[in-house]
Structure formats: C-alpha cells, structure tokens
Amino acid sequence: MKKLLFIGEHPLGTSGNSGMMHSILSCVDAEKYEIGLFAFESHPVDPAKIATRPFPFPIIYATQEIDKYGHAKLCQLVERFEYDAIIMVGIDLWQYSRIMKRLKAALDSRGAAWVSIFPYDIQYVKKDWVDWIKHFTHPYVYSKYGEQLLKEAVPNIRYFRPPLQLSDVWEEYDKEKRLKIRREVFPPVHDDTFVFGFVGANQVRKDPQKVLKAFRMLKDRVDFDIRLYLHTQLQSKYDLKQFATDCGLEGKDLIARPPSSYFNIGGMVDIYNSIDCLVNASLQEGLSWTLIEAMLCGTPFIATKTTAQIELLENAGYGVDCEELTYMPLVGKDGPADLEAKCCKAEDLCQAMYDVATNSILREDLKVAGLKVGKEWLEGVSDINELMEDVLKEEVIDISVEDAVLFAQHSSAGDVLMTTQCFKGIKEKHPNLPLIYMTQKIYMDIIQGNPYIDEIIDWDDRHLRQTYKVVYNPHGERILPGRFNTLATKLYDMYPYFTKVEPDEMFIVKNVPEKYAQLITDSEPFIVVHTTGGVASRTYKHMDTVISGIDTHKVIQIGGHTDFICRKADVNLMGKLSWSETAYVMALADAAVVIDSYPAHLAGAVHTPAVTLFGPAPARVTGPRSDKAPTVFLEPNHLDVCPEMGFCYGNVCQSPCINTISPLKVKKALKELLFQSESESEQMRRAVG
C-alpha cells in the first residue's frame, strides 16, 4: 500500500483551503493508499468538530509557537518516514520556500514524488516563484488562468479542479423557503430590503473597504432600502467598523456576522439564499469558492475581472474592470515584498451594484446563468485518485530508444504554427525515420493533417530524455532560455535556424466551420478582428472605434471566449472555432486587424493582409512572417508611455501600452490594406479579361 502525506490546512477549519483539503481527503481511496495529514490552522477550527468527527487517519499538527507552518517538523517527518509521495494542497508557494531544497533532497534520495496543488494568483510570471514551482515533480495549479500563464515557464504544469466541499448540499431555495430563512437570518430586515453580501476574510487581497465605499456611494443613488451583510471579522487587518463610520454609514446600514461564531455548510447555504447579491472586490484570487457557492445557491454575484476569477465570471456573473495599480503584500525569494497588483474603482463597483439592484431582469439572468455554470463547474472537477495513479504508476514510459524523430513544442498556438516551417527539411534530413510531433492536446488541431507528420502525441517531459533517436526541441532548449526578445532576429526565423533546415511555408489545414458556414462566405466580403493575445498586456480595447464606419465589409471577431469583446462586430465567433477553422475564416478575409499572437502568424501563413498590433514585445522579434501579403506593424511609442526603458513583456505595465496605439491610426492602416487589396483584385480581373 502506497504511503501518502497530505500537507495543508486542517480539514475542519473555516477557510476555503480547509474545505478543499476536506473534500480531497474525502475522495481518496483509503483501500489503496495509507494516508497521513500534516495540518496547520490559519483560521480557527471549531473544537466541537474535532471532538465529534474523528478522521480515519493520523493528523500531525504543524503549528508551533515560533513556527506556524511547522517547517522543522515537516523536514524531520519527510526525512524519517518513507512516503511514496507528499501532496501539498492549497498552500501558497512561499509558505515552505525556505525548506524546499531540503525537502527535495529527502524525496529525491528515495525516488518519492512531490505533488503540489497550489494557487497562482498574481498577474504575471514571477521568476522566483517559478523556481519554487520547479521543485515539485508534479505541479498542479487550480485555475485555468494559472495554467495558461505558467505553461511557458513550467512546461509540466497541469490543471487540477478541486472538488467543492459537500457539493450536494449547496442549493437554491424556493421562494417561500428563501423568505422564511431570510427572516430567520436577518430578523430586523424588511422583506423588500435589498441585501448585498460580502463573504471573505478581512485582508488586503479581498479589499473589503472598497465594498464599503461603493455601498456608501450607492446609498446616495437609490431611493429604496439597501443593506450590506459583512460575513467577515470587522476588526482584523482593517477596522471596518471605523471605516464604515468614516464613510458616513450608520449602524443600521450594515449587518455584521457574530464575531465568534462558527458557520457550518448548511449555515452558509442559508446566508447565500438570504442575500440578494454577493459582492466581491478581490485584487487577485487563486480560486473564488464564494462565487461557486453563490452560483449554486442561485444568488447573483458581482466580482472583479482578475486572475482566476475571470474563468468563473464567464457567462455567469457581473464583471467589474480591475485595472487600477495597487500593491499586495506577499513574499519573494528575499522575504516580504509588496508586489504590483490591480484593483477596481469604487465608482465601477458602485455602478455594478446599482445595475443589479435596480434591474430584476438582469438579476434573473445572472441567477439562471450562475446555476448553469456552477453545475457545469462541479461536473468537471478532477479526481485525486486518477492524479495519484498517474503520479505513482510504476511503468510510466518505455525508456528504450525509439527509431523515430521527435519534434517537441509545448506551446503556444503561434509557436506551434511557426514550427511547421521545419518539417519538410527535417524529413529530408531523416528520410527513413517517422516524424512524431509532441505538444499539448489543445494545440494538436494545428498539426492535424500535416503531410510531413506521422504521429501527434500528448506532451510529456519524459519523452525528452532521449527516448527517441533524434529529438528537436528548439523552443525549450534554445529560444525560451536564451532571452530571445533581446535579439534583432525574428522568432519565426529561429525555428529553422536551430533545427538547421531551410524554412518551408507554414502549413495548416483549413477546416470549414460547418456550424457557422452560412456566416462566412466569399460572396460577402468581410474582415477579421482580434482583440486579445492571452494576457492584459496584449489586449486592445479600442477595436470598436477601429471598425466604426467600415461599411464596405462585414466584421467577424475571432479569438478565445474570454477575449475583450468588440461590440460593433457583425459576427462574434470568439471561443467557437478550432485553430484550423480559424484558418479557414482568416483565409477568406479581405484583411485582418490582429494582436501579436496566433492570429497574426496565421494571417501571414494564409496570405491575408493584416494590421498587427504590438504591446510589450518588439515587432522586430515577434512580428509574423508575411511573404505573400501586405502587412502593417503598429507599436506603442515605448519612450513616451513605458515606465521603464526597454520592453517589460507586461510585467510592470500599469496601463497596457498596446492601448496607446491610436485607433484612428489603425483604421487608416486597415483602409489602406483594403484599398490595396481591391486594386490588386481589379488588376487581376483586367489581366484575365
């Protein structure tokens, strides 16, 4: 029987991480694994629970008077006992950073695995945090946001969606029960009073003062009774009681949680069903359990569009822009540090609260959408037993050398497309060997149907350890570690250079998007627009101005489902097309306006005239190849708009520089491309005639 040591918050605590630990431990197959738990308490544990709900495995308490997280005790434990794996759950990367090398040495000495299921809640890739992540043999981040952000720096990163504690308990009450419970929970509150709720810790990250300030502003705008329920400690990081008074709020405006009460899950279900709208103003989040809980209870929510919350807001909540510079006290390799973060404006939060409070149709839409998204979220949770089977399996890979060529490209879409230049030359160099392409499943569609590729396999780092006769990994071995953005060489030229082949044309199969084919025909001229290159520093927010007045062409927006929406586009295909279907659309377009990312390289590959907008990365390096179609590169004036000299790659962007590119300049470039395209078409018609 394999021995596992879980490390994290006590499963009977009141925090979200305690609930996560509880739900994960409840799912572990106790007949297959011998479990131990190394637990600390960052939030109080109800002593009655400990007395009445014993666990079927030993709990080692971490917390000591001068060592909250039990660093010394954990090291001794791992060094003395032969665990097959340790599994950290919900632990911030910095919490055990000072003993990581010691833990790693102890685990490596007996070939034990180190699994970490962790949050990543800052808005950029922080090098020292990445160095900590690389200690884990199996890193799992519990947000799609974190996986997307880290995948370049941590190629073996995986996404793990943790189960919700007692997921079957969360429910929407019917109208009669909801009213009955509300009267019990908030006895002084009239039935017609609109109650907002804040649920979370009194800490910098949650920004509770912003909620209080926005609520005070809202009181001046509405002529009906509103209250704010605060499910938090009023006096902790901030003195919220004093702040409320300073804002001009009265005692009757607020409903306070009893300061020493313990709330079980059933009590929280009552709370969510008793408030009319949950309000969240977080600076950043690794995962917002409160949003999921509110959705499952049929309670509309307002939340900031930041980090891991973005994926929960999609199609469910009311999102509030989170673009104001602030600082978050965290930890770096040299100790405590105030890291750059983003917060919302109180005015924007107030407007969102006003919209929800005054629009019953909006509330109903948010409720229905939230219930749907919440249930879908639960249906997609990960299985800890499957994870452990994958981590602990004996024969993970055949280490014998396969008589084949492996081309490895972890991500992203644009880079995968650029590698297709190399395949013809590689096949000519190794004419008798099959060419196998390894990438993540999400990008395989770009390679499907390529005439030079014999097989496509899912990304696995272990294949890079000489399990193939020849391995090409230009991005992982040379480009990414080599600070390629500091050079004056085009990125697309680097792939054939490092594989020592002559570049061929880029290739992608153009698959017809059958579901949307009637919207995309060559009989009706159209242009393609794209607003978001995956991160805030490559998000252009003025595309509506760019296309305003373009009456000669239909406008189709492509990209991911979370991209910044262009509301004046005639057709929205965001998140609806595969990579190869996007290629079909791009090839039929008369022109495109795209961000420096996959669509930019795609336009060049299918010979579509394009205006490419750049943010913090230099066009001299990341500009797309465009041999057979005109292209225009537009960049910010970095000398005028950037706080640092040189390219920051989005790490210190206070207001992403890409948005300083004038939309009128973009419009002019687009019109010139369209005119040039029409002129060339007319010349061809005359030549044929």
N, C-alpha and C positions, 0 to 999 in steps of 0.2 A: 504494500500500500504506500503510495507516494505521500510524502510529508510536506505540507504547505504551511507557511506562516503568513497570515494576513496582517497588515500594518495600517493603522489609521484611527479614526475617531471611534469612540465607544458606540456600539450599535444601538444603545438605548438613550443616547443623547438627543438633544433637541435641534441640532443643526441639520442642514441638508446633507452634509457629508456623513453624519451619523446614520441618517436614513438610507443613504446609498450603501454604506457598509452593511447595514441590517438586511437590505434587500438582496445584495450579492451573496452574503453568507447563507441566507435562507435558500438560495438556489443551488449551492454547492452540493455535489453528490457525496454524502458522508460515507457511503459504502465503498467509494473508490479512493477517497483521499482522507488522510489523517490531518485534521485541521488544528491550528493554534492561532491565537489572536494577540497581537501586541497593540494595546489600546491606550490612547490618551484622551483627555477631556478638554476641548477648547470651549465647550458650552456645558452648562450643568446637566447632570444626569439625575433623573428622578430616582431617589433611593428606594421608593416603593417598587419600581420596576425591577431593580436589581434583586430585591428580596423575593419577588414573586415570579420572575421569568428567567430562571437559570438557563444558560446555554449548554448544549451538549458537547462542548469543547473547552479546553483551558483558556483563560484570559490572563495575560501577563500585563499588569498595569505599568505604563511607561512613565507617567508623571512623577517626578521627584521635586523636592523643594527648590533646587537650583538647576534643574534640568527638565523643563516642561515636557519635552518630546522624548526623553529617555535615550539620548544619544549613546552614552556609555553602556547602558544596559542592553540596548539593541545590538551593539557591536559584540558584546560578550555572548549574547544569545546566538547570533549567527555564526560566530567562531566556534562555539562549543557544540552545537547541535547540527546534525547533518540533514538540513532541509533540502528537499529537491527543488524548491522554488520559494522565493519570498514575493509577496504580492502587495504592493502599496496601493491603497485606494483613497482617492480624493485628497492626496497630500500635495501641497504646493511644492514646487521644485526646490525652493530654497530651504525648506524645513530640515532636511537632513543633508544639506550640501557639504557641510564641513566633515562629515564622516563617509562620504560617498566612496572615496578611494579605498578606505579600509574595508567597507562592506563589499566592494567589488573584488578586492583581493581574496577575501574569505570565500566568496561564492565561486570565483573562478578556480580556486585551488581544488574544488571537488566537482566542477562542471555543473554547478547549480544555476538555475535561471533566476533572473531578476525582472519581474513584471511590474510595471507601474501604470496604473490607470489614473491619469492626472489631468488637471485643468490647464489650459493655456489662455490666459485672459488679458494679455497686453496686446497692443495694436501693431506690433512689429516684431521681427525676429531679433531677439537679444542673444548675442553670441555666447555670453557666459551661461545663460540658461540652456542654450543648445548643447554646450559642453557638458552640462549636468545630465541632460537627457541621454547623451551618448553612453553614460554608464549603464543604462538599462539594456539588457539583452532583448527585451520585448517591450518597447514603449507604446502605450495606448493612450490617446488623448480623447476626452469625451465630448468633443464638439467637432462638427464638420469644419467649422471656422478654423480651429486649431490644426486639424489635419491639412487643410488647404494651405495655411500659412507656413507650416513647418516642413512640408514634404520635400522641398528642395534641399533644405539643410539637414534633414533627418530622413534619409530615403526609406528606412524600415518603419516609419511611423504608421500606426494603424488607428482606425476609429473604433471606439467602443461606446455603444449607447447603453448606459446603465439602467437597470430596471427601477421603476418607481416603487417606493415602499408601500406595501399593501395597496397595490394599484386597483384592486377591485372595490375598494372602499370609497374611492373618490367618485362622486356622482352629483348630478343636478337634481335638486328637489323640485317637485311640482309646485305650482303657485301657492297652493294652500299651505303646504308644509313649509315652504320658504318663508311665508309671512309669519307663521307660528314660531318658527325657530328664531327669526329676526327679533320678534318681540321678547323672546327669552334672552337672547344675546345682548340686545341693545334696548333694555326696557324704557329708558327715558325718550327714545327717538320715535317721532311720529311716523306712521306708515308711509306718508308721502315724502318724507325727507330723503334726499339723495345722499347716499353714504359712499364716499371714496374710502379705499383702504390701502394702507402701506403695510407690507409684511416683509420683515427683514431685520438684520442686525443694525444697531446704531453704530455705523462705522463709515469711514471715508468713502469706500467703494460704493456703498448704497446711496450716498448723497441724500439723506432724509431731509436736510434743511431745504434743499431745492423743492421738495414736495410741499413742505410747509409754506414756502414763499409763493409758489404757484397757486396753492389753495387760497392764500390770503388775497392774491390778485383776482382770483375767480369770484370771491365773495362780492367784490365791487362791480362785477359784471352781470350777476344773475339776481333775479327778484324772487327766488324761491329758496327754501331752507336747504342748506347743504352741511354735511358734517364730514370730518376726517377721522377715521379709525386708525390708530397707530399701534400695530402689533409689533412692538419693539420696546426696548428699555428707554425710558425718557431721559435718563441721566447715565450716560456711558461715555462714548467718545465725544459726543456733543450733549450739551444741556438743552434738549429740545423744548422743554417746558419754558425755559427762559427765552429761547429763540422765538418761540411762538408768541410770547408776550411782547417781545421787541418788534415783531412783525405787525402787531395790532390785533392778534387773535385773542378771543376770550375763551374762558374755560369751557363754555357750552359748545364752542365750535369743534372741540376735539373729544374723541372717545379714546381713553387710554386703556391699554391692557393692564390687568393687575400685575404689579411688579415682580411678584414671586411665584406666579402660577406656572404649572406645567400643563401644556396642552397636548393631548393625545391626537391621533389622526382624526378620530371622529369629531373632536372639538374644532379642528381646523376645517373640516368639511362644513361644519355649521357656520364658521366665520366666513368662508368664501361665499356660501349661499346667502349670507346676511348683508354683504356689501353689494353695492350696485356696480362698482368698477374698481379694479385693482390698479394702483399707480406705482410704476417703477421708474426710478431716475438714475439707475446704476451707471457708473463711469465705465465699468467693464465687468464681464461675467465669464466664468468658465462653463457654467450651465445654470440656467434660472429655473429651479424647481418650482418656484412660486407661480411662474407663468403657466407651466404644465398643469399644476394643481388647479389654478383658476379656470383654465380651459375645460378641464374635466368636470368642473362644477357648474359650467355654463355661465361663468362670470366674465364679462368683457374686461380686457386689460389694455392699459397704455404702458408702453415701455420704450426706452431709448434704443435707437438703432446702433448698437455697439457690439463688437466681438461676437460671442456665442449666442447672444440674443437675436441676432439677425435671422438665423435659420428658424427660430421659433416664431418670430413676427410674421414670417412669410405667410400670406393668405389667412392670417388669424387675428393679430392684434392691431392696435393703432400705434404706429411707429412715430417717434419723435427724433428729429435730427440731433446728432451728438457730435458737434464739430468745434466746440469751444475748448481752447487749450487750458489744461489744468495739470496737476501733478498728483501722483498716487504714491504714498509711502510703501515701498516694497524692499526687496533685498537683492543685491548683486554680489559678485564674487568678492568685493571688498567690504561688504557689510551693508547696513541700511542705506537706502538710496531713494530719492524722490524721482520716480520715473514719469516721463511725459504720458499724459492720458487725455481723453476728450470727455467733455460733459455737455449737457444740453443747456439751453437758455430757459430760465424760469418762464419767460413770455411764451415760448413754444410749448412748454408743458402745460401752461395755463390754457392756451388755445385748444390743445387736445382735450383737456378736461371739460372745457366749455362745449366742444363739439359733441362729446359723448353724453354729457349731462342734458343737453338740450335737444338731442335728436334720437328719438325712440327707435326709428327705423335703423339707424346706424348701430345702436346697441343690439338690436335683434340680429343684425347681420354679423356683428362681431361674435355674439354668443354662438350662433349656428356654425360659423366658420371655426371658432375655437373648439367646439365639441368635436368636429370632424378631424381637425389637425391633431388634437390631443389624443384621440383614439388611434389615429394612424401612427402617432409617435410611440404609443405603447405597443402596437403591433410589431414595431421594428426594433425592439430592444435586443441587445446582444445576449448571448448565452455564455456565462462564465465557464461552464463545463466544456463547451466547444473550444473556448480560448485555452483552457488548461490542457486539453488533449493536444492541441496544436503545439503548445509550448513544450510539453513533456514527451511527445512521441519519440520513440527510440530511433527508428529508421526514417530520418527526415528527408534524406536525399541520397541518391547513389553517388558516391564520391569518385567513381571511375570516370575517366575522361571520355566524353562523347565525341565521336568523329564528326564534328559539325562546327560551324561558325556561329557565335552568339553576338548579336548587337544589343547592347543594353542602353535604354534611355528611360529613366524613371518618370520624368515629367518634363515640362508641361505640354499642352497641346501644340503650341507654336514650335517648340523644340522638336517634338516628335515629327512634325511635318518637315522641318528642316533636315532631319536625318535621312529622309527619302532620297536626297541627292546622292547619297553614298552607296546605295545598294547595287547599282549597275557595276560600279568599279570594284566593289568587294566581291561580287560574283565572278568577275573577270580574273581577280587575283586568286580566287579559290574555286575554280570551275567544277571540281568534283565533290565539293562539300555542301550539304544543305545549309541555308542561311536561316537562323532562328532569331526572331525578334522578341525581346523581353521588355515589357512595360506594364503599367498598371491597367487593370481591366477597363477603366474609364476611358483610356486613350486608344484601345485596340481598334476601334472603328476607323481610325485614321490610316491604319496599316492594312486593314482587311482588303483583299483583292489586289494587293501589290504583286506584280508578276515576278519579282525577284525574291519574295519571301516565301519560305517553305512551311514555316510554322510560327505562330504567335503564342507566347506563354506569359503567364502572370508574373509580376515582379517578385523575386525572391533573392535577397542578398547572397544567399548561399551559392547560387549559380555563378557568382562572380569569382569564386575561389577555384578557378582552373578546373571546372567540371566539363569544360568544352575545349576542343583542340585549339581554337582561336577565339579570343574574346575582344570585342571592340566596345569600349566604354568611354568615349571621348568627353562627354559632359561630366561624368562622375570623377574621372581621373585627371583631366587637364583643364577643362573650361571652368567648372564651378570653383575648384580650389585655387585657380590661377588669377582671381580678381580680373576677369575678362573685361569688365566695364571700364577699366583704366586704360585700355589699349585703343588704338585707332583702326582696329581690324573688325570687319563686320562679323557678327556672331554666326551668320549663315555660312561664311567662308571657313570658319574654324572646324566645322564637322568634316568636310572633305580633306582639309589640311591634316588634321590629326589622324585620320584613317588612311592617309596617303593615297587618295584616289582623285581622279578628275571629276568635278561636280557634274552630275546629270541634272535634268529638270526635276523639280519637286513633283510628286505624284500623289494624287488622292482620288479614289473612286467617287464619282458624283452620283449619289443615290437620290432618286426622286422622292420627296416627302409626300407620299400618297395622300395623307390626311389633309394636307394644305395645298395640294397641286392646283386647285382651282384659283387660289390666290396668287399663284406665281406662274405667269405665262410670258413667253417672249412677244406676245401680241400687244401687251400693255407695258410700256416702258416703266421701269422702276429703278430706284436707288436703294442702297442698303446703308443703314446707320447702326452704329455700335457705340455704347457709352462707357463701358466698364471693363478694365483689364484685370479684374480679380481682386483688387485692393483699392482703398480710398485714394491713394496717391496716383492711381490711374483711372480715375472716374471723372468724366467730363459732364458737367451739369447744365451746359448751355445749348444742347443739341436742338431743343425746340426752336430757339432763335435761329440756328443754322438753317433749318429746313423751312422756316416760315417764308412763305411767298414762292416756294419751289412748286409751281403749278403744272409744270410740264411732265412731272414724273410722280408716280405713286411712291410712297416711302415705306419701307419694310424695316422694322427693327429686329436685329438678331442678337444673340448673346445668351448669357445664363439667366435663370429665373430670378436671381436676386440683383440683377443689374439695375442701374439707375434708369427709370422709365422715361421714354421720350413720348410725351402725351399727344403730340401732334402727328405722330407716325400713323399712317393709314392701317398698317397691319403690324401686330405685335406677335413675334414668334420667339420671344425670349423663353429659353428653357424647353422649347417644344421640338427642337431639331437635334438630330445627331450631328457629329462632326462632318460626316460625309453628306448628309442632307444640307447642311450649311454650305458645303462646297457647291452643291447644285444651285442653290439660291444665288450665291456670290457670282458664279459663272454667268448667270443670266442677267445680272445687274448691269446697267449702263455705267454706274460709278458707285463709289462707296466712301463713307466717312467713318474711319475706324480708329480705335485706340491701339497703341503699340502692344500687340498681343496676337493671339492666334488669327483673328480675322484679318489683321494687316498682312501676315505672311500668306494667308490663304488667298487674298486678293492678288498678290503677286504671282502665286502659283497658278491661278486660273486666268491670269491676264486681264483682270478688271481694273480700270483706272481708279486710283484711290487717293484720298487725303488722309494721311496718318498723323495722329496727334500724339505727342510725347509728353511725358511728365518728368519724373526724376532721372530716368535713364537716357543716355545720349543717343541721338539718332545715328551718329557716326558709327555706333557699335550695334545697336539693336534694330536699326532700320531694316525693313524687309527687302528681300530680293525681288526686283521687278524688271525683268529683261525685255518684256514684250508689251508693256502697257505703261502709259504715263503715270507718274506718282508724285505727290507733293508731301514733303515732310514739314510739319509745323511744330516748333518747340517754344517753350517759355523763354523769356529773357532772364536767365538764371542770375545774371549780375544785378538785376533790379529786384527780383522777387524772392530770392533764396536767402535765408539767414546765414547759411554757410557758403563759403566759396567752394565750388565743385558740386558734384552730383551726390545727393544724400540717399538716393534709392528709396525715398519715402520714410526713412527712419525718424527724421526730425521735422517733417512737413507740418507746419501749423495750419496752413490753408493750402491744400494741394496745388502746386504750381501749374498743373495742367489747366486749371480753370482760369489762369491769367491769359490764355490764348484767346484772342478776341473772336467771338462767334461770327462777326462780320467778315473777318479775315478768312475764316474757314468757309463761309458761304461764298465768298469771292473765288476762292480756290476751287470749290466744288463746281461752280457755274462755268469756270474756265475749262475744267475737265469735261463737263458735259458738252460744251460748245466744240471743243477739240474732237471729242468722240463723234459728234454729229457731222462735223466737217469731213472726218476721215471716212465715215459711212457713205456720205454723199459722193466723195471721190471714188470710192469702190463701186458704187452703183453706176457712175458715169463710165468707169473703165470697163465694167461688164457690158453696159449698153453699147 
